[in-house]
């Protein structure tokens, strides 16, 4: 049985921080809004502001009023779409393969292995 808990990813947009969670609810919301996680990844890579906002909204479980969505769009634009894209791509990649380890989990495992071999 695959495990879908990667933990979370923190996305910083200006002064705000959003916690993106790995769960089926986020996947379904992204699919409903953009068609699929893969399409969302393509659109985020194209720096599509609407797709970026939808992924943040789905991943963070936000229900934004129109004025709040506009404020988030402005914050992403001001922070630079290129600055949030790598984190969103990593997040979407993990959603496509929930049983795999994230880059942070792999780094922790490597550090633990290095520490273990150093003690011998």
N, CA and C atoms as a LAMMPS dump frame, in Angstrom:
ITEM: TIMESTEP
0
ITEM: NUMBER OF ATOMS
360
ITEM: BOX BOUNDS ff ff ff
-5.0000000000000000e+02 5.0000000000000000e+02
-5.0000000000000000e+02 5.0000000000000000e+02
-5.0000000000000000e+02 5.0000000000000000e+02
ITEM: ATOMS id mol type element x y z
1 1 1 N 0.858 -1.174 0
2 1 2 C 0 0 0
3 1 3 C 0.899 1.231 0
4 2 1 N 0.61 2.173 -0.876
5 2 2 C 1.432 3.38 -0.946
6 2 3 C 1.041 4.336 0.165
7 3 1 N 2.009 5.112 0.552
8 3 2 C 1.798 6.096 1.61
9 3 3 C 1.767 7.482 0.989
10 4 1 N 0.735 8.265 1.277
11 4 2 C 0.57 9.559 0.635
12 4 3 C 0.966 10.731 1.517
13 5 1 N 1.639 10.465 2.619
14 5 2 C 1.995 11.563 3.515
15 5 3 C 3.448 11.975 3.333
16 6 1 N 3.674 13.021 2.554
17 6 2 C 5.008 13.586 2.408
18 6 3 C 5.263 14.616 3.486
19 7 1 N 4.25 14.985 4.233
20 7 2 C 4.373 16.093 5.168
21 7 3 C 3.803 17.334 4.523
22 8 1 N 4.59 18.388 4.494
23 8 2 C 4.124 19.646 3.915
24 8 3 C 5.277 20.357 3.216
25 9 1 N 4.912 21.334 2.422
26 9 2 C 5.876 22.217 1.766
27 9 3 C 5.493 23.635 2.146
28 10 1 N 6.466 24.41 2.569
29 10 2 C 6.227 25.811 2.899
30 10 3 C 6.539 26.663 1.677
31 11 1 N 5.6 27.484 1.289
32 11 2 C 5.772 28.399 0.162
33 11 3 C 5.717 29.818 0.692
34 12 1 N 6.778 30.561 0.476
35 12 2 C 6.824 31.957 0.901
36 12 3 C 6.499 32.857 -0.278
37 13 1 N 5.529 33.725 -0.058
38 13 2 C 5.125 34.711 -1.06
39 13 3 C 5.156 36.061 -0.364
40 14 1 N 6.213 36.811 -0.628
41 14 2 C 6.372 38.085 0.065
42 14 3 C 6.499 37.851 1.559
43 15 1 N 5.647 38.492 2.333
44 15 2 C 5.675 38.356 3.789
45 15 3 C 4.823 37.193 4.285
46 16 1 N 4.078 36.563 3.393
47 16 2 C 3.175 35.482 3.784
48 16 3 C 3.791 34.123 3.49
49 17 1 N 3.38 33.147 4.281
50 17 2 C 3.827 31.773 4.098
51 17 3 C 2.587 30.888 3.983
52 18 1 N 2.62 29.967 3.029
53 18 2 C 1.509 29.047 2.807
54 18 3 C 2.019 27.623 2.975
55 19 1 N 1.281 26.819 3.719
56 19 2 C 1.632 25.416 3.919
57 19 3 C 0.848 24.58 2.924
58 20 1 N 1.564 23.969 1.978
59 20 2 C 0.944 23.122 0.966
60 20 3 C 1.002 21.68 1.458
61 21 1 N -0.148 21.036 1.515
62 21 2 C -0.204 19.681 2.038
63 21 3 C -0.353 18.663 0.916
64 22 1 N 0.144 17.477 1.176
65 22 2 C 0.058 16.373 0.222
66 22 3 C -1.129 15.505 0.609
67 23 1 N -2.228 15.666 -0.112
68 23 2 C -3.386 14.831 0.163
69 23 3 C -4.27 14.728 -1.078
70 24 1 N -5.157 13.767 -1.032
71 24 2 C -6.047 13.507 -2.161
72 24 3 C -6.989 14.682 -2.416
73 25 1 N -7.365 15.384 -1.369
74 25 2 C -8.252 16.542 -1.514
75 25 3 C -7.607 17.601 -2.411
76 26 1 N -6.322 17.851 -2.218
77 26 2 C -5.603 18.827 -3.052
78 26 3 C -5.536 18.35 -4.497
79 27 1 N -5.275 17.061 -4.688
80 27 2 C -5.214 16.501 -6.045
81 27 3 C -6.547 16.684 -6.752
82 28 1 N -7.62 16.341 -6.081
83 28 2 C -8.953 16.459 -6.69
84 28 3 C -9.291 17.905 -7.031
85 29 1 N -8.915 18.824 -6.15
86 29 2 C -9.202 20.235 -6.405
87 29 3 C -8.398 20.737 -7.604
88 30 1 N -7.137 20.341 -7.691
89 30 2 C -6.307 20.728 -8.838
90 30 3 C -6.875 20.13 -10.121
91 31 1 N -7.294 18.88 -10.08
92 31 2 C -7.895 18.254 -11.258
93 31 3 C -9.174 18.963 -11.674
94 32 1 N -9.976 19.329 -10.702
95 32 2 C -11.237 20.023 -11.004
96 32 3 C -10.976 21.397 -11.625
97 33 1 N -9.956 22.093 -11.138
98 33 2 C -9.685 23.451 -11.61
99 33 3 C -8.877 23.48 -12.904
100 34 1 N -7.915 22.557 -13.045
101 34 2 C -6.987 22.639 -14.167
102 34 3 C -7.004 21.424 -15.096
103 35 1 N -7.701 20.377 -14.732
104 35 2 C -7.792 19.196 -15.592
105 35 3 C -6.98 18.026 -15.089
106 36 1 N -5.76 18.281 -14.63
107 36 2 C -4.919 17.233 -14.056
108 36 3 C -3.722 17.879 -13.366
109 37 1 N -3.043 17.093 -12.558
110 37 2 C -1.84 17.59 -11.888
111 37 3 C -0.753 17.856 -12.93
112 38 1 N -0.679 17.003 -13.936
113 38 2 C 0.328 17.173 -14.988
114 38 3 C 0.096 18.479 -15.753
115 39 1 N -1.152 18.764 -16.091
116 39 2 C -1.472 20.019 -16.779
117 39 3 C -1.153 21.202 -15.865
118 40 1 N -1.448 21.062 -14.578
119 40 2 C -1.115 22.126 -13.625
120 40 3 C 0.381 22.383 -13.625
121 41 1 N 1.165 21.308 -13.658
122 41 2 C 2.623 21.46 -13.679
123 41 3 C 3.07 22.2 -14.939
124 42 1 N 2.493 21.841 -16.071
125 42 2 C 2.84 22.516 -17.326
126 42 3 C 2.489 24 -17.267
127 43 1 N 1.324 24.311 -16.746
128 43 2 C 0.883 25.7 -16.673
129 43 3 C 1.719 26.512 -15.68
130 44 1 N 2.106 25.903 -14.578
131 44 2 C 2.972 26.587 -13.62
132 44 3 C 4.332 26.848 -14.262
133 45 1 N 4.842 25.866 -15.02
134 45 2 C 6.123 26.045 -15.71
135 45 3 C 6.043 27.144 -16.764
136 46 1 N 4.853 27.406 -17.285
137 46 2 C 4.646 28.495 -18.253
138 46 3 C 4.411 29.828 -17.547
139 47 1 N 4.509 29.834 -16.232
140 47 2 C 4.294 31.032 -15.415
141 47 3 C 2.892 31.604 -15.589
142 48 1 N 1.915 30.718 -15.702
143 48 2 C 0.518 31.102 -15.795
144 48 3 C 0.048 31.502 -14.392
145 49 1 N -0.208 32.785 -14.191
146 49 2 C -0.568 33.303 -12.872
147 49 3 C -1.82 32.624 -12.316
148 50 1 N -2.812 32.424 -13.148
149 50 2 C -4.04 31.782 -12.7
150 50 3 C -3.764 30.368 -12.183
151 51 1 N -2.947 29.61 -12.907
152 51 2 C -2.615 28.243 -12.485
153 51 3 C -1.816 28.259 -11.183
154 52 1 N -0.894 29.19 -11.063
155 52 2 C -0.095 29.31 -9.842
156 52 3 C -1.009 29.551 -8.643
157 53 1 N -1.94 30.458 -8.804
158 53 2 C -2.879 30.783 -7.718
159 53 3 C -3.748 29.58 -7.389
160 54 1 N -4.205 28.868 -8.401
161 54 2 C -5.058 27.701 -8.162
162 54 3 C -4.311 26.587 -7.431
163 55 1 N -3.041 26.387 -7.766
164 55 2 C -2.252 25.366 -7.073
165 55 3 C -2.021 25.772 -5.616
166 56 1 N -1.71 27.024 -5.385
167 56 2 C -1.523 27.496 -4.008
168 56 3 C -2.823 27.331 -3.227
169 57 1 N -3.911 27.729 -3.821
170 57 2 C -5.222 27.637 -3.176
171 57 3 C -5.57 26.187 -2.835
172 58 1 N -5.364 25.283 -3.79
173 58 2 C -5.679 23.87 -3.557
174 58 3 C -4.743 23.26 -2.524
175 59 1 N -3.449 23.518 -2.668
176 59 2 C -2.466 22.923 -1.77
177 59 3 C -2.593 23.406 -0.337
178 60 1 N -2.931 24.671 -0.177
179 60 2 C -3.069 25.247 1.171
180 60 3 C -4.479 25.093 1.721
181 61 1 N -5.395 24.566 0.897
182 61 2 C -6.779 24.386 1.353
183 61 3 C -7.488 25.693 1.62
184 62 1 N -7.211 26.689 0.786
185 62 2 C -7.799 28.013 0.984
186 62 3 C -9.144 28.149 0.278
187 63 1 N -10.036 28.884 0.878
188 63 2 C -11.296 29.285 0.262
189 63 3 C -11.28 30.813 0.281
190 64 1 N -10.842 31.39 -0.822
191 64 2 C -10.622 32.835 -0.866
192 64 3 C -11.813 33.589 -1.432
193 65 1 N -12.101 34.731 -0.83
194 65 2 C -13.056 35.673 -1.399
195 65 3 C -12.375 36.32 -2.595
196 66 1 N -13.141 36.87 -3.537
197 66 2 C -12.518 37.498 -4.705
198 66 3 C -11.449 38.537 -4.351
199 67 1 N -11.689 39.332 -3.335
200 67 2 C -10.692 40.342 -2.958
201 67 3 C -9.431 39.692 -2.389
202 68 1 N -9.59 38.59 -1.678
203 68 2 C -8.436 37.87 -1.133
204 68 3 C -7.632 37.201 -2.251
205 69 1 N -8.359 36.689 -3.261
206 69 2 C -7.671 36.084 -4.397
207 69 3 C -6.876 37.139 -5.159
208 70 1 N -7.461 38.306 -5.342
209 70 2 C -6.748 39.401 -6.007
210 70 3 C -5.509 39.804 -5.216
211 71 1 N -5.617 39.812 -3.902
212 71 2 C -4.472 40.161 -3.049
213 71 3 C -3.369 39.111 -3.187
214 72 1 N -3.749 37.833 -3.261
215 72 2 C -2.767 36.766 -3.449
216 72 3 C -2.12 36.87 -4.823
217 73 1 N -2.909 37.167 -5.84
218 73 2 C -2.357 37.352 -7.188
219 73 3 C -1.337 38.494 -7.194
220 74 1 N -1.674 39.587 -6.557
221 74 2 C -0.762 40.731 -6.486
222 74 3 C 0.512 40.372 -5.728
223 75 1 N 0.363 39.622 -4.632
224 75 2 C 1.526 39.225 -3.837
225 75 3 C 2.454 38.308 -4.638
226 76 1 N 1.881 37.363 -5.384
227 76 2 C 2.686 36.465 -6.217
228 76 3 C 3.377 37.261 -7.311
229 77 1 N 2.642 38.167 -7.92
230 77 2 C 3.22 38.995 -8.978
231 77 3 C 4.375 39.843 -8.435
232 78 1 N 4.161 40.468 -7.28
233 78 2 C 5.189 41.331 -6.687
234 78 3 C 6.41 40.522 -6.23
235 79 1 N 6.171 39.322 -5.708
236 79 2 C 7.273 38.463 -5.263
237 79 3 C 8.043 37.916 -6.461
238 80 1 N 7.347 37.809 -7.582
239 80 2 C 7.951 37.265 -8.794
240 80 3 C 7.481 35.834 -9.007
241 81 1 N 6.763 35.621 -10.09
242 81 2 C 6.258 34.277 -10.366
243 81 3 C 7.394 33.271 -10.46
244 82 1 N 8.529 33.728 -10.948
245 82 2 C 9.674 32.834 -11.09
246 82 3 C 10.209 32.373 -9.739
247 83 1 N 9.948 33.142 -8.683
248 83 2 C 10.445 32.757 -7.361
249 83 3 C 9.584 31.685 -6.695
250 84 1 N 8.3 31.601 -7.039
251 84 2 C 7.427 30.592 -6.418
252 84 3 C 7.34 29.309 -7.244
253 85 1 N 7.701 29.397 -8.508
254 85 2 C 7.538 28.256 -9.413
255 85 3 C 8.314 27.004 -8.985
256 86 1 N 9.591 27.08 -8.608
257 86 2 C 10.303 25.846 -8.244
258 86 3 C 9.643 25.074 -7.102
259 87 1 N 9.174 25.777 -6.093
260 87 2 C 8.508 25.115 -4.972
261 87 3 C 7.22 24.456 -5.426
262 88 1 N 6.459 25.134 -6.291
263 88 2 C 5.211 24.559 -6.775
264 88 3 C 5.455 23.341 -7.666
265 89 1 N 6.51 23.376 -8.475
266 89 2 C 6.834 22.228 -9.324
267 89 3 C 7.224 21.033 -8.462
268 90 1 N 8.01 21.266 -7.424
269 90 2 C 8.378 20.176 -6.504
270 90 3 C 7.129 19.603 -5.836
271 91 1 N 6.236 20.484 -5.421
272 91 2 C 4.99 20.06 -4.782
273 91 3 C 4.139 19.22 -5.738
274 92 1 N 3.956 19.708 -6.963
275 92 2 C 3.143 18.984 -7.94
276 92 3 C 3.785 17.653 -8.316
277 93 1 N 5.095 17.616 -8.42
278 93 2 C 5.796 16.363 -8.726
279 93 3 C 5.533 15.329 -7.638
280 94 1 N 5.57 15.765 -6.402
281 94 2 C 5.309 14.849 -5.292
282 94 3 C 3.859 14.366 -5.302
283 95 1 N 2.933 15.22 -5.73
284 95 2 C 1.539 14.791 -5.822
285 95 3 C 1.366 13.697 -6.875
286 96 1 N 2.194 13.736 -7.928
287 96 2 C 2.12 12.715 -8.978
288 96 3 C 2.693 11.38 -8.523
289 97 1 N 3.552 11.397 -7.517
290 97 2 C 4.189 10.18 -7.038
291 97 3 C 4.203 10.187 -5.51
292 98 1 N 3.039 9.989 -4.894
293 98 2 C 2.937 10.16 -3.448
294 98 3 C 3.719 9.14 -2.623
295 99 1 N 4.072 8 -3.191
296 99 2 C 4.793 6.989 -2.422
297 99 3 C 6.289 7.28 -2.361
298 100 1 N 6.778 8.151 -3.245
299 100 2 C 8.203 8.454 -3.283
300 100 3 C 8.578 9.428 -2.18
301 101 1 N 9.862 9.511 -1.91
302 101 2 C 10.358 10.453 -0.917
303 101 3 C 10.583 11.81 -1.569
304 102 1 N 10.366 12.86 -0.789
305 102 2 C 10.654 14.211 -1.265
306 102 3 C 12.155 14.444 -1.234
307 103 1 N 12.607 15.511 -1.842
308 103 2 C 14.026 15.852 -1.839
309 103 3 C 14.528 16.02 -0.409
310 104 1 N 13.731 16.637 0.461
311 104 2 C 14.125 16.822 1.858
312 104 3 C 14.247 15.486 2.575
313 105 1 N 13.301 14.569 2.322
314 105 2 C 13.358 13.253 2.952
315 105 3 C 14.582 12.479 2.48
316 106 1 N 14.909 12.591 1.188
317 106 2 C 16.085 11.911 0.662
318 106 3 C 17.36 12.49 1.274
319 107 1 N 17.424 13.817 1.433
320 107 2 C 18.584 14.468 2.043
321 107 3 C 18.739 14.038 3.498
322 108 1 N 17.63 13.935 4.215
323 108 2 C 17.673 13.495 5.609
324 108 3 C 18.175 12.059 5.703
325 109 1 N 17.707 11.202 4.786
326 109 2 C 18.145 9.805 4.778
327 109 3 C 19.641 9.709 4.479
328 110 1 N 20.12 10.514 3.531
329 110 2 C 21.547 10.523 3.204
330 110 3 C 22.375 11.021 4.39
331 111 1 N 21.896 12.059 5.06
332 111 2 C 22.607 12.594 6.225
333 111 3 C 22.65 11.566 7.346
334 112 1 N 21.544 10.867 7.55
335 112 2 C 21.497 9.835 8.589
336 112 3 C 22.446 8.693 8.236
337 113 1 N 22.507 8.323 6.959
338 113 2 C 23.402 7.252 6.542
339 113 3 C 24.859 7.679 6.72
340 114 1 N 25.161 8.938 6.395
341 114 2 C 26.525 9.447 6.537
342 114 3 C 26.917 9.492 8.014
343 115 1 N 26.001 9.912 8.87
344 115 2 C 26.259 9.965 10.308
345 115 3 C 26.464 8.566 10.862
346 116 1 N 25.644 7.641 10.392
347 116 2 C 25.755 6.243 10.847
348 116 3 C 27.063 5.624 10.45
349 117 1 N 27.542 5.887 9.227
350 117 2 C 28.811 5.302 8.776
351 117 3 C 30 6.005 9.429
352 118 1 N 29.846 7.255 9.818
353 118 2 C 30.924 7.998 10.481
354 118 3 C 31.147 7.492 11.897
355 119 1 N 30.098 6.985 12.528
356 119 2 C 30.203 6.496 13.909
357 119 3 C 30.898 5.145 13.984
358 120 1 N 30.95 4.417 12.88
359 120 2 C 31.521 3.068 12.89
360 120 3 C 33.011 3.11 12.991
